[in-house]
Amino acid sequence: MRETMANGGRASYRPIVMIAVFSLIVCGLLFPLAITGLAQALFPGQSNGELVTLNGCTIGSNLIAQNFNASVFFYQRPASESASGVDPDITLQNATSQVPRISNATGIPQTTLDALVNGNVEGKLWVFGSPYVNVLRLNVDLIKQYPQVYDRYLPQDLASGNCGK
């Protein structure tokens, strides 16, 4: 009460402002920079979005669903089956159910496609979890193993590796 009267009826706001500025610098600048630096040092691939390259070109991220429309590719999970609509993985059953369509469109034997799907299964830890397949990784494996089939479905710069250079 005395301090209020001594300043002409106003309290000193300096300590409050200093705490706010200090908190802003520490919590809004230093802490995020430290965490970002730590993430870059310890987990560079994950902290940069797990980018996927093909022929030297960045084509997407393993963390976000990619839109594949041609019948020669595996399709991502339908939006009604994914809470966010950007889930990059499909169930093993979904992947194997697409094998006949891709085989018919490409001429690649179904047994070969089944082996490719099984080689890309993730998420099974002993008895925990359901097996799933990352659609982008699976399609990139298809493109790498069968360039004679897939080069005509790729943009010219991606097929040649120019990437807009």
Secondary structure, DSSP 8 states (H G I E B T S, - for coil): -HHHHHTTS----HHHHHHHHHHHHIIIIIHHHHHHHHHHHH-HHHHTT-EEEETTEEEEETTS-----STTS-----GGGSSSS---EEEHHHHHHHHHHHHHHH---HHHHHHHHHHTEE--BTTBS--EEEHHHHHHHHHHH-HHHHGGGS-HHHHHT-TT-
